[in-house]
Amino acid sequence: MDRRIKRKIRIVYPGFTALLMILCAAIMSALPADIQTEVSAEEYQVYNAVLGLVQLSKDDAHVVINDKTLNLQCGEKSENPVLLNGCSPMRVSNESLEEITNFLGENWPDLNKSTAQDFGKKNQASTRIREHISTPWKHLLVGDDIKDSDSKEWASPDMAIFASRVGFNPQNTEAIVYLLDFSYLENVPTEGDYFLFRRVGKGWQPKGRITYFQKDQSKSE
């Protein structure tokens, strides 16, 4: 079940022309050692599945993916790579974790509660995404080690993507992930979406999508 929510948001995120510089600056600060947990191989499988759903309206589009995951905290000390209304993009109206969990359950009645619980637990702090990403379009994982040659080609990307950690049920057959897309493409909106995936064979198939907010309403579902 999809649900679109119209929200007035204030994005704490500077102008598009200096996008790459800002992205790099935002993720330069080191994470405390106790939250530098590694993203699992199964999470990368879900990342690849959800990124494969992103449709672009331009051939040879350039998409940057931030290597610092979003978290559920608010304020500048949260170390979120981007803030909406001063809070996590996953709770732009300052909803509590319980409210977010209830929100997901209302839209996905068959959602396993343990999946939502794991999602909430993993997203209490940010961690790093490594270059184990596969996409159908050209992408650059934006991190501290970006090369000068890369920065010239990617100075004006067509989209910037931020992802949460992936929450699983104990059997690793169900997954939740949140994706935030800053789009600079015509007819492609800036939006934040919750995605529900279930394992089918050796792969992950989408079973639900909730558009949590959308800045530009020009895209048709």
C-alpha positions in Angstrom: 0.0 0.0 0.0 1.3 3.4 -0.9 0.6 6.5 1.1 1.5 10.1 0.0 1.8 12.7 2.7 2.0 16.4 1.9 4.3 18.1 4.3 5.8 21.6 4.6 9.5 21.0 5.1 12.5 23.2 5.7 15.6 21.5 4.3 18.8 22.3 6.0 20.8 21.8 2.9 22.6 24.6 0.8 22.4 25.4 -2.9 22.6 22.9 -5.6 25.6 24.3 -7.4 28.0 23.4 -4.6 26.3 20.1 -3.8 29.3 17.9 -4.0 31.4 20.1 -1.8 28.6 20.3 0.8 28.1 16.5 0.8 31.8 15.9 1.4 32.0 18.5 4.1 28.9 17.0 5.9 30.5 13.6 6.2 34.0 14.5 7.1 33.5 14.2 10.8 34.5 10.8 12.2 31.9 8.7 13.9 32.5 7.5 17.5 34.1 4.1 17.6 31.1 2.5 19.3 28.8 3.2 16.4 31.1 2.3 13.5 29.3 -0.9 12.8 29.6 -2.4 9.4 26.7 -2.7 6.9 26.0 -6.4 6.3 26.1 -8.2 3.0 22.3 -8.7 3.1 21.9 -4.9 3.6 23.8 -4.3 0.4 21.5 -6.7 -1.5 18.5 -4.6 -0.3 20.3 -1.4 -1.3 20.9 -2.7 -4.8 17.3 -3.8 -5.0 15.9 -0.4 -3.9 18.3 1.7 -6.0 17.2 -0.4 -9.0 13.7 1.1 -8.5 15.0 4.7 -8.9 13.9 5.9 -12.4 15.8 8.8 -14.0 14.5 11.0 -16.9 17.9 11.6 -18.4 20.3 9.4 -20.3 23.8 9.2 -18.7 22.5 10.8 -15.5 25.0 11.2 -12.7 23.8 10.2 -9.2 25.8 10.7 -6.0 25.1 8.4 -3.1 26.1 9.6 0.4 28.2 7.0 2.2 26.9 8.1 5.6 23.6 6.6 6.5 20.7 8.6 7.9 19.7 8.1 11.5 16.5 8.8 13.5 18.0 11.6 15.7 17.3 15.3 15.5 19.5 18.4 15.7 23.0 19.2 14.5 24.6 16.8 17.1 22.7 13.9 15.5 25.4 13.7 12.8 22.7 13.2 10.2 24.2 14.0 6.7 21.0 16.1 6.1 18.2 17.5 8.3 14.6 18.3 7.4 12.8 20.6 9.8 15.9 20.2 12.0 15.3 16.5 12.3 15.9 13.2 10.6 14.4 12.9 7.1 12.7 9.8 8.4 10.6 11.8 11.0 10.4 15.3 9.5 7.5 16.3 11.8 9.4 15.1 14.9 7.4 11.9 15.3 8.6 9.5 17.9 10.0 6.1 17.0 6.8 4.5 18.2 4.7 6.8 16.0 6.9 5.9 13.0 6.5 2.2 13.8 2.7 2.6 14.1 2.7 4.6 10.8 4.4 1.7 9.0 2.2 -0.9 10.6 -1.0 1.0 9.6 0.2 1.1 5.9 1.6 -2.4 5.9 -0.7 -4.5 8.1 1.2 -7.7 7.5 4.5 -6.1 8.5 6.5 -8.2 11.0 6.9 -6.1 14.2 10.5 -7.4 14.6 11.4 -5.9 11.2 10.3 -2.4 12.4 12.1 -2.9 15.7 15.4 -3.9 14.0 15.0 -0.9 11.7 14.6 1.5 14.7 17.5 -0.1 16.5 20.0 0.1 13.6 19.0 3.6 12.8 19.8 5.2 16.1 23.2 6.3 14.7 24.8 6.7 11.3 27.4 4.3 9.8 29.3 4.0 6.6 28.2 2.5 3.3 31.1 1.0 1.4 31.5 0.6 -2.4 29.5 -2.6 -2.7 26.7 -0.8 -4.6 25.4 -1.8 -8.0 23.1 0.5 -9.9 21.6 0.6 -13.5 22.9 4.2 -13.8 26.2 6.0 -13.3 26.8 6.7 -9.6 29.5 7.9 -7.2 29.7 7.0 -3.6 30.5 10.3 -1.9 33.1 9.9 0.9 36.2 11.4 2.4 38.5 9.9 -0.2 36.9 11.6 -3.3 39.5 12.4 -5.9 39.9 15.8 -7.6 39.3 14.3 -11.0 36.0 12.9 -9.7 34.9 16.2 -8.2 35.1 18.0 -11.6 32.9 15.4 -13.4 30.4 15.2 -10.5 30.2 18.9 -9.5 26.6 19.1 -10.7 25.0 15.7 -10.2 21.5 15.0 -11.4 20.4 13.4 -8.1 21.8 12.9 -4.6 20.6 9.9 -2.6 20.7 9.3 1.2 19.8 5.9 2.6 19.0 4.5 6.1 20.3 1.2 7.5 18.1 -1.8 6.6 15.9 -3.4 9.2 15.3 -7.2 9.0 13.1 -9.7 10.7 15.0 -12.6 12.5 14.6 -14.9 9.5 16.0 -12.3 7.1 13.0 -12.7 4.8 11.6 -9.2 5.3 13.3 -5.8 5.1 12.6 -2.1 5.5 14.8 0.7 4.1 14.3 4.5 3.7 15.5 6.4 0.7 15.8 10.2 0.4 16.3 11.5 -3.2 17.3 15.1 -3.9 16.4 15.4 -7.6 17.6 18.1 -10.0 15.9 16.3 -13.0 12.8 17.6 -14.7 9.6 15.7 -13.7 11.5 13.7 -11.0 10.6 14.9 -7.5 12.6 15.3 -4.4 11.1 12.8 -2.0 11.5 10.5 0.9 10.2 6.9 0.8 9.9 3.9 3.0 10.2 0.6 1.1 9.2 -2.9 2.2 11.0 -5.8 0.6 10.6 -9.6 1.0 13.0 -12.3 0.0 11.9 -14.3 -3.1 14.4 -17.0 -3.8 17.9 -15.5 -3.6 16.7 -12.0 -4.3 14.7 -9.2 -2.8 11.4 -8.1 -4.3 9.5 -4.8 -3.5 6.3 -5.4 -1.6 5.4 -1.8 -0.5 6.3 1.8 -0.8 5.2 4.8 1.3 6.0 8.2 0.0 6.6 9.9 3.3 6.9 13.4 1.8 7.4 14.9 -1.6 8.7 18.4 -2.4 7.6 18.4 -6.1 4.2 16.9 -7.0 4.8 16.8 -10.7 5.7 13.0 -10.8 2.8 10.6 -11.4 2.7 7.2 -9.7 
